[in-house]
């Protein structure tokens, strides 16, 4: 029997990630290096290394950027406190926050203004969560686990809403929501899904094939929340084993001992070339029959911030 690869669609990064990367690339083309970026623009080591080679400077503290410099905010979003700090240093801000993350920020502001307690499902310390909680810290309670959901206290059980980090596993989030619904039967839902479409799409795709795979390989960096979740989803859905690899060089051939079918997927921040490199590496190891599965189409692109749109570039 031929050894095969089941390639879960889609492959390549999502629209929000592409927008963030394009923002930095266009800024470099417009103004040249250095271009300062607060935190990693997206959570992928290969993308960060490539942008650093072109002159992007990633800083964790705004004080590391010269006063009056341009600075790009990452796709994960920031709190109002960061905007205030940037203004105090006269930094020219270019905001590359993913529009789907911005949507959650706006929901948090609106519900807080309406007197709701917001139960925010997500991971403590993740940049996206830090930014959202900063919008209304007195009104938001972070819920990381079902235990948190069972223990949380709110001032008014009739005025409660849940919101969610965009990169969570859908199944994990819904289990927590189930606990919250039992405790707060009238809890309000977000106006629309908070978990981003690209994250849902990738989780659905790997869930569909996991049980047919002896091994699932997820291309993504260790600091990528949605990539780590894909490993967990694959394991829970019946894959024989599931591993996270930052690229083809991290593949351990011993993982494939006795395997006939390998599933491959990638996190939402992963360039398509990294998936192609892994497919080539698998082919060299005898897994040369590739079945690319059709996925649900995703949004093509989000417009970059006006200051760095293509019409502003030299020669445009």
N, C-alpha and C positions, 0 to 999 in steps of 0.2 A: 504493500500500500504506500502511495506517495505521501511524503511528509508535506503538510500544507500549513499555510498561514491564513487565518481569517482576519481580514483587516476591517475593523469596525469603522464605519463612517461617523462623523466627518474626520478628515485629516487636515491639519493646519490650524492656525490660531483663529480665535473668534473675532467678531467685528469690533468689540470693545478693546481687545488687546491690539488689533491692527491699528485702530485709531490712536492709541497711546504711543505705539512705536513710530507711526507716521508723524506724530506731533514732534517727537524728538528729532527724527530724521530731517523734517522740513525746517526746524529751528536751526539745525547745524548747516543746512544748505543756505538759509537766509543770512545768518549772522556769523557763521564759522564758530570754531571752538574757542573757549570752552562754553558749553551749555550746561547749566546747573539743573539737576533734577533731584527733588526731595524723595528719598527712598528709591528703591528699584522701581523703574517704570512699570514693569510686569515681573512676575515671579518665574523667571527662566534664566539660568546662568549663561546660556549661549547667547541669548539676546542681549543681556547686560554686557558681556564681554565684547560683542561686536560694536555696540554703541560706545563703549569706553574707548575702543580703538579709534573711533572717529572723532573723539573729543568730548563726549558726554561725561560730566562729573556728577556722580551720585553721592548725595550727602544725607546724613541722618538728622543733622541739626541745621536749621536755617542760618545759624551764625557762621557756618562754614562757607557760605556764599558771600561774596563781597557786597557791601551795602550798595543798593541801587542796581544790582545785577538782575538779569532775567532768570526766573526759576520756573520749572515745570513741575506741577503736582502730578503724582502718579495716578494710574488707573484706579487705585483703591480708594481714593478720596481722602479728605482731611477734615479736621474739626474746625469750627469757627475760630477757635483759639489760634490755630496755625495761620489762618487768613489775617488775623489781627497782628500776629508776630511779623508776618511778611510785610504788612503795611508799615509797621514801626521801623523796619529796616529799608523802606522805600524800594522793595523788590518788585519788579514787574512780573506779575504772575501770569502764567499760561496754564490753564487748568485742563489736564488730560483725564480727569475722572471719567470712568465709564458711565455713559448715560443711565445704565440700569442701576448703578450704585447711587447716582444722583437722585434717581427716583425714590430710593429708600430714604435718603436724607430728607427729601421734601415730605414724604409720608410721616416721618418721625416728627418733623416740625409741626405739621398740621394737626396730628393727633395730640401732641403735647399741648398745643394752643387750645384744643378743644377739651382739655381736662382729662385725657385718658392716661392710664399707666400703660407704657409700652413694654411688652415682654419680647426682648430682642434675642432671637435664637442665633447662636454663633459661638466663635472661639475667642476666649479672652486673649488680648494682646495682638490679634490679627489687625493689620492696619485699617481694613475696612470697618471693623467693629469699633475701633478707637475713634474713627472719624464720625460714625453715626451716633455713638453715645455722646460725643461732644456737642451734638445739636441740642440736646435736652437732658443733661445728666440727672436732673432731679426727677425726671419722669420715666426714665428707662431702667429696667432691670435686665441684666444679662442672664440668659438661660442657656447653659452649655449641655445639660444632661436631663434625662427624665427625672432624676432625683431633684435637680434644681426646680423643675416644673412642679413637682409635688410639694415643694417646701416654700415657694415664693409667696410673699405677703404683699397685698396691694391695699391702698386706702379705700377704694370703692370697687368691689367685685363686678359691678354692673358697667363700669367704664374701663374696660381692658381691651387691648388690641395686641395681636402678635405680628411681629415683623421678622425678617430673616436675612442673615448673611447670604449674599448671592451665590457663593461657591460651595454651599453645603450639599451633601447627598440628600436627595429628595426624600428617600425612605426614612433617613434619620430624623429629618426635620418633621415629617408627618407623625412619627412616633411621639415626639415631644409635644406636638400640637394636640395629639389625642389625649395626653395627660392634662394639658391645659384646658381642653374642652370639658373634660369630666369635672374639673375644679371650678371652671368659670363657663357655665353653659351659654352665656350670652356674649362670649368673647368675640370681638370683631376680627374679620380677616383683612389682610391687605387688599387694597382696591384691585390689584392684579398680582400675579405670581412675582415674588421677590427673587427666587432662585433663577439665575439667568438661563436663557434658552439654550445657550451653548453647553452649559453645565448639565442641564437636564438631558439634552440630546445625546451627549456622550455617555451619560450614565445609562440611559435607555438602551443605547446600542450595545454596550458591553454586557449589560444584563441579558440581552437577547442571545448572545453567543457563548457566554461564560461556561455554561454546562457542557458545551461541546468541545471545550478546550482543556487539554492537559496542563497547559501553562498559559497565563495571560501576562503580557508585558505592557506596561503603561509608560509611555515616554513623557517625562516631566521632571522638574526639579524638586528636591526635597522640601523646599519652602513654599511650594505651590499647594494650597489647600485643596483645590479641585482635583489635582493630579493624585494626591494621597487618597482622596475619597474614592477615586476610580479603582484603586487597588482594593479597597475595602468592599466596594460594590461587587467587583469581580469575584472575590473570595466568597462573599455571602451568596452570590448567585450560582455557585457550584463549580467554579474553576478548580482544577486540580491544585494549582498554585498560582500566585499572582505576585509580580515584582515591579517595583518602580525603578526605571533606569533614566539617567539624565541624557543618555545618548548610546549609540551602538557600542562604544568601547566599554560600557559598564555591564554589558551582557555576559553573564557567566555561563559558558557552554554546558557546565554540569547541570544547570537547571533544566536542560532539554533532554537529559538522559531518559530514554524510554518514551519520550513524547512523540506523538504523531501529529497533533494539531496544536498550533500556537496562535493565540489571539493577540492582536496588537491594537492598541488605541493610544490616544495622546490627550494630555491636558489642554485646556483652552488657551494657554500661553505658549504653546509649542509650535515653532515654524515647521512647515511641511517637510523641509529638507531633512530634518532630524528623523522623521518617520521613514522617509525614503532610505536613509543611511541604515536604519535598523533592518528594514526589509532586505537590503543588500547583504547585510551581515548574516541574516537568517538563511538567505539563499546559499551563501558560502558554506553554511553548516548543514546543507541538505534540505532545507525547507524552501523549496523552489516553486511550489505550486501556491499561487496567491489568489485568494478569492476576496475581492473588494466588495463589501456589502453596501448597498445603497442606504443612505440616511435621509432624514428629513432636512430639506433645505433650510439654511440659516440666513439671517439678514446679511446682505452683501457687505455693507459698510456703514459706519457712522461718520458724519462730517467732522473733520478736525477743527479745533478752535480757529476762529476767524483770522487771528494774527499770523497763523502759519499755513493758511490754505494755499493751494498750488498757484492761484492767480498772483500771489505775492512773491513767488520764487523767481530767481533770475532766469530770464529767457521765456517766462510764461506769457 
